Amino acid sequence: MRMPFCAGINLTSTDLDYYQKIYFQKSWAWWVNHIGTFAVFVIGFLGNLLCLLVLCRGRLRRNSYTQYLIALAIVDTGAILCETLIAFDELHQYRNPDKRTLIQHTILCKLYYYIRFVFYSMSSWVLVALAIERLVAVRFPLWSKYICNVINARRILFLILLFTLIIQSYHLVMKGLDCSPSSKSTTSKQNCRCKTLVVYAEIDVKLTIYFWRLTLMTLLPLAIIITANILIMSKLFSEHSLMDHTNTSDNSRSKTVLLFKISRMLVILTTIYLILHVPGSSLEVIKYLSVYVFHMCNAKWEYYMLITHEIFDLLTNFNYGINFYLYIISGKHIRNELVRAFKSASFRSTSSSEQNGKFQRSSYFISSHGHMSRTNQPHYTNVQSSRQPIGSSI
């Protein structure tokens, strides 16, 4: 029930109570995390779908920053889907450890972890690239004409994807099915679990916790995004930049104002990412350091760390589902495009129904006219033939 290095420490009744809560009970935070994950999936899937509907329209898809937002909507949907599968699997195992987990094939297990961590990494580094792109657009407007375009944005996204696929490839080796019998199992039925293989446990901690989560997911993105946002905001709120675009032509001034508003919206987006994501990643690193490096054996501390982890994990999941709503709140041009998309959709449905109605009325008129012509033609002939003798008799 305890870590091996804690075996020599005597447990008090309070310690036993907390270990009971950790290993055999589900806390309120566990329930909040899992139920909240399902809610985030529904909200986030709808939001990301609307995001693709709006951003893939002709007005916005020609912008470089839109390419990053489209990619972000795709990878965020994949990330929250993976989190939902984890929550569903854990609820599936709740109070019955003898139930089979959802993944019971080695290849599927390796691919699941690989694709899952690819989504996580892509979500972070797309935002990093977006912050750098906005920094170039605001601070170096002459360079932005050649750097901040759709082609270069797609090239950068491809390089991020290639880099992520290579970095996360170790999951294809270290992940697999652990079919060892569980201590909680009461039956002889084999129940394999998708997890890190025991022989790779130590190296997986170094690669996942220290190299990927601490360095690539926390420290580097934190340093780059904060630096870029500070430089962007200093430019946006400087009096000199405001005077520059107020003395230009109306068209140039409107473009500059739109550029500043877009940059402000994306600064808000990346800042919310740091607020929601960094605490969870930092806590994950602290947890591993305290348990596996400093060998802390405080049951009460472990319990509250577990509670905090559940809450921070839910905050991280929120990060994958609220980006489009941040666009709507902070970006007026995104709101206008959303309204325009719904108006055009309603207009197309109305025009198509009107055309169908006109087609049905014209078809009815043609068919009715043909039917009346066919039915009235003999009657008209009879009348004329009956009148012919009368006229000729006069």
PyMOL commands that set and color helices and strands:
alter all, ss='L'
color gray80, all
select helices_A, chain A and resi 4-6+13-24+28-55+64-92+106-139+141-147+150-174+198-236+239-246+250-293+299-319+323-330+332-393
alter helices_A, ss='H'
color red, helices_A
select strands_A, chain A and resi 175-178+193-196
alter strands_A, ss='S'
color yellow, strands_A
deselect
rebuild
show_as cartoon
